[in-house]
Amino acid sequence: MTPKEKAQELDNRFYELVADTPDPDWRAKQGALIAIDEILSMGIMSDSGDWRMAKSYWEEVKQEIEKL
């Protein structure tokens, strides 16, 4: 999954949680960004076991979320 596709998927999943709240678009985006920050702070590895590759991927996902 590309970073852009992952960003959209995360935003959609968070949107479902906040759809009935004021400003659900902003809330979904903030929730997705919080999740990415947590992943980056924990140093989650990619399937290949390469943290640099995983970090780069999640940083790109974060950039795509910020564009939404």
C-alpha positions in Angstrom: 0.0 0.0 0.0 1.4 3.4 -0.9 1.8 6.1 1.8 -1.0 8.0 0.1 -3.4 5.0 0.2 -2.5 4.3 3.8 -3.1 7.9 4.8 -6.5 7.8 3.2 -7.3 4.5 4.8 -6.4 5.8 8.3 -8.3 9.0 7.8 -11.4 7.0 6.7 -11.2 4.7 9.7 -10.9 7.6 12.1 -13.7 9.5 10.4 -16.0 6.6 11.1 -15.3 7.1 14.8 -16.0 10.8 14.8 -18.6 11.2 12.0 -21.3 12.4 14.5 -19.1 15.0 16.2 -18.5 18.7 15.3 -15.8 19.0 12.5 -15.3 15.3 11.9 -12.8 15.9 9.1 -10.4 17.7 11.4 -10.9 15.2 14.2 -10.2 12.2 11.9 -7.1 13.9 10.6 -5.8 14.7 14.1 -6.5 11.1 15.3 -4.6 9.7 12.3 -1.7 12.0 13.0 -1.6 11.0 16.7 -1.4 7.3 15.6 1.5 8.0 13.2 3.4 10.0 15.9 3.0 7.0 18.2 4.3 4.6 15.6 7.3 6.8 14.9 8.0 7.3 18.6 8.0 3.5 19.2 10.3 2.6 16.4 8.1 0.0 14.9 9.9 -2.2 12.3 8.7 -3.0 8.8 8.3 -6.5 7.7 11.8 -6.4 6.4 13.1 -5.5 9.9 14.6 -2.3 8.6 13.6 0.7 10.9 14.9 3.3 8.4 12.5 1.9 5.7 9.6 1.8 8.1 10.3 5.3 9.5 10.5 6.7 6.0 7.2 5.0 5.0 5.4 6.3 8.1 6.8 9.8 7.6 5.4 9.8 4.1 2.1 8.6 5.4 2.1 11.5 7.8 2.8 14.0 5.0 -0.1 12.6 3.0 -2.4 12.9 6.0 -1.4 16.5 6.4 -2.4 17.1 2.8 -5.9 15.8 3.3 
